[in-house]
């Protein structure tokens, strides 16, 4: 129970990795904007029935955080899906997941949130690992990279307001804010509806359901951990997405890729097993040995 927040976010990272690969596959027939729109529509339907069957009142308590989470969250998801359709799924996921940097920066500048030495060290390791993977000698579309980086910036703001809203609002209520704001894509994707087949709809529906579950676990996890720590744990999704990309999409990686994975996993380990937990573990062992 002590690590339920961290475990929930780690599980969401696995689901988001699967989600990224499915988006890449679907994007051969549809734009990232259209895939995002259907995700938002299905998310609203799933969220509504979940709340009804769970007898959770559809009510927003922190309206400011709910609104800002919805706005920045929709931008985050839209730009990520668009970037995945324009460049490799692994690279887009990597750049989009730079958001922990912006969580720390925005949290410190605007919300006076503290940053521990362990979180700083973890951020440095994760950033170095991401840099190794980013500059591995491969060539990708620059516009797709830029959009993915914008996704990271908006994601940083979205996570901050997700963290604030999760203190009083239900995770699904918060997720619905993103889906509602995302409906703005509807008039821009009208020409793609005629290309939607039953088979492609089922694939997009599966992708949207996975994203819904991942988002719910992520929002739940942030209720029990800090924004910076949770963001760093979510970095686990980067190497996982890259591995999935290799096996299912056929992306090729350079030797620097493996060095990047080691650094990122080291940052995750340092975040989860920080000095306080290690000290507590040794203390408990000493007590047990005396007894």
Buried (B, 14 or more C-beta within 10 A) or exposed (E): EEBEBBBBBBBBBBBBBBBBBBBBBBBEBBBBBBBBBBBBBBBBBBBBEBBEEEEEEEEBEBEEBBBBBBBBBBBBBBBBBBBBBBBBBBBBBBBBBBBBBBBBEBBEEEEEBEBBEBBEBBBEBBBBBBBBBBEBEBEBBEEBBBBBBBBBBBBBBBBBBBBBBBEBBBBBBBBBBBBBBBEEBBEEBEEBEEEBEEEBEEBBBBBBBBBBBBBBBBBBBBBBBBBBBBBBBBBBBBBBBBBBBBEBBEBEBBEBBEBBBEBBBBBBEBBBEBEEEEEEEEEEEEEEEEE
